[in-house]
Amino acid sequence: MSKPLFNEFSTVPSLLRNVVENIHPPTETFLIDKKGAEWEEISFETTLKRADAVSAFFLEKGITKGDRMGLMIENSPEYVYYDQGIQQIGAINVSVYPTLSEQEVAYIINDSGLKAILVGNNFLYRKVLKIAANCKELRYIIPAFADFAKIAVPEGLPAEVIAFNDILQLKQQVTAAEKAAIDQSRRLLLPQDVSSLIYTSGTTGIPKGVMLTHSNFVENVKVCLQQIPVIDKTETFLSFLPLSHVFERTATYHVCCAQGCKIAFAQSLELLAKNMGEVRPTVMNCVPRLLERIHDKAIKSGTSAGGVKASIFTWALETGQAYRQKKEAGKNPGIMLSAKKALAEKLVFSKIKEKTGGRLKFMISGGAALPRNVGEFFGNLGIKILEGFGLTETSPVMSVTEYHRQVYGTVGRVIPGIEIGIQDIDTKQFHSVQTHEKFDENFECAEGEIVVRGHCVMKGYFNKPAETAEAIDRDGWFHTGDIGRFFKGNLQITDRLKNMIVNAYGKNVYPTPVENIYLKSTKIDQLFLIGDKKEYITAIVIPNRENLEEQFGLKDDFFQSPEVFIEDQNIHDWISSDIRKLSGELAKFERIRNFKIKRTPFSQEAGEITPTLKIKRRVVEQKYAQAIKDLYAAEVEE
C-alpha cells in the first residue's frame, strides 16, 4: 500500500506534488468529469499545468501571498485548477456557498477583501454582477462557463471580467521565469500560513471567516489516513458534497491529493444515483440525509409489494443483522448463518449494492448525527458506514470511526494528536479528557460540552479577535457548542448546546435524539421540536411527500397551496398513529403532545436552514410564532 511522504510535505500544494514524485506517474488519471454524454479523464500532469497557468496569470497581475481569492462554483476540475493555482503562490482560498443570497455574498466579498472570484454558471455570474459595484477591492470576475458573454455587464463596473478559459490559454505555455517564480512562492509557504477562509453560515448572527492553515488541513488528512488505513492510491471517490464546505474539501479533495486517489465529480444531486452506476466509486463522503433516503427507498421497495418478496426482504435483513452482530462481537457466525448470509447477499443485498456501482468499500457520513437504525441497516447489508465528527473550526475532523471497530450511534475514536474534553455545562469541570492513545473500548463518561485542543483547531476568526477569544479559551480549548459524552471509548454526540430545550419543569430535552426516534417513521421527512419553557413538547412535522401522495392520492396542486400548514384531519391522524407508537421509546417529558404539519420542507431559499442543512431554530420559531402559539392553545391528550 503506497503512503505519502508527509514528513517532507506540510502545505496543501505540496500534497499533489508529492503524488507525481512518489506515488503515481504524472500521466495517471486524477480527475474525472462528465462533459456532455462522456466522462473525461484528466491526469495529474494536466491538472498541475493548468494550476501553473492560474499561478502565472495572477502573479503577473500582482497577486501576492496572503491575498484572498474567491470561488463560487460547483464541484468541478476548474475548482481544483484555480485552488491549486492560487494556493501555490500563497493566496488564500475563500469558497462561497453558491446558495447564499446576494447580501450574504457581498458581505463575504467585502469582509474578506476578495481580489478575484471564480463563478460557475449564469445564475451565480448574474448574482456577482449585481453586487460587484459595491465590492471595492474586487478586481476580477472570472466566469468558468462558455456563454457568459450573453449577459450584459453593468456600465462602470470596477472589476474586470475575464473568462477562466482565456486565463488557461494565455498562460498555456508558462515561461521558465514564471515557473521559477511559482516554485519560489511554493517554497516560501509555511505550515502556519492561512490556506483558506471558510465562512460559517451559523444558525444565528453574522457569518465569521474561519482561518484554516496549511498545517490544519495537512495534519487532519494525515491522521485520518492513519485512522482509516484502508484508503489507498487505487480508490475512486465520487464527489457531490460542496467543496465550499470543509468536510468535502478535507475528506475527499485533500485526501485524494495526499494519497493519489481519483476524484469523479457528480453532475448534480438529482443525477447522483445515475453517476454512481457510471463511475462505480469505491469511497464516498455523504450526509445522513442521503443515507436516510436510500434506507427509506430500500425499505419501501423491499416491503411494499407484500407477499413472498416482502418476506424474503425481511428475512434477509434479519439474517444480515444476526451475522453482523456475531462479527462485531468477535464471534464466528458459524456454517449455517454464513450460508444464510450468502443467500441473503445473492437474493437481496447484491441488488441494493449494484445501485451504488457495486464497488463501494465504505461511505463516510458527516455533517450531522446519523440515526442509529440507519447505520445498522447499512451494516446489515454489509455496506460499511464510517461516521465522523467535527466543525469548520476544527479542519474538520475531530473523531472518526475506525474501519475495524463499529459502534453504531457514535462518531468514532479521537484522532491522533489532539485532546477532546467533556466539560460540565454548569460547573465547567471536566468529566473526561481523551486522546487517541488513551482509547479504552469500555470507557464511558457523563455528558457535557465537547471541547477540543490540538492541531485541528483553527487559527481564529478573520478580523474578529473578540469572537476568537470567546471560542478558544485561555488554555487553548475550542468550545464546540455540541453536547456529548464518551461511550464504549468513542465520542457520542447528544445535541447542540444552543438547541437544548429546558421545559417549564426544568427538564432538559435534547432535540436531536428525540427527533431521530420520530424520524424512524417513513411518513415523516423532517421534524422540528418545540418546548423551551413550555409544559410539554410540540413539533412542526414535514411529511414524506411520496408516501403522502400515495396514501391520499394527492397531486402537485396540493403542495403548491399558499396555506403553510395542512389542516386535513385524516392526514393528521395518519401521522399521529406513528408518533404515538414511537413515543413509547421516549421518556414522558420528551414525547410530542401536539404537532402541526407543514406542507413543504424547510429550505435555504426561505432562510430556514443553513447550507449545511441545519435548521435555524430562531428563524423558524419567529417565522411560525403564531402556529406555535396555537399548538399550546389547543387542548391535548396526556
Secondary structure, 3 states (H helix, E strand, C coil): CCCCCHHHCCCHHHHHHHHHHHHCCCCCEEEEEEECCEEEEEEHHHHHHHHHHHHHHHHHCCCCCCCEEEEECCCCHHHHHHHHHHHCCCCEEEECCCCCCHHHHHHHHHHHCCCEEEECCHHHHHHHHHHHHHCCCCCEEEECCCCHHHCCCCCCCCCEECCHHHHHHHCCCCCHHHHHHHHHHHHCCCCCCEEEEEEECCCCCCCEEEEEEHHHHHHHHHHHHHHCCCCCCCCEEEECCCCCCHHHHHHHHHHHHHHCCEEEECCCCCCHHHHHHHHCCCEEEECHHHHHHHHHHHHHHHHCCCHHHHHHHHHHHHHHHHHHHHHHCCCCCHHHHHHHHHHHHHHHHHHHHHCCCCCCCEEEECCCCCCHHHHHHHHHHCCEEEEEEECHHHCCEEEECECCECCCCCCCEECCCEEEEEECCCCCCEEEEECCCCCCCCCCCCCEEEEEEECCCCCEECCCHHHHHHHECCCCCEEEEEEEEEECCEEEEEEEHHHCEECCCCCEECHHHHHHHHCCCCCEEEEEEECCCCCCEEEEEEECHHHHHHHHCCCHHHHCCCCCEECCHHHHHHHHHHHHHHHCCCCHHHCEEEEEEECCCCCCCCCCECCCCCECHHHHHHHCHHHHHHHHHCCCCC
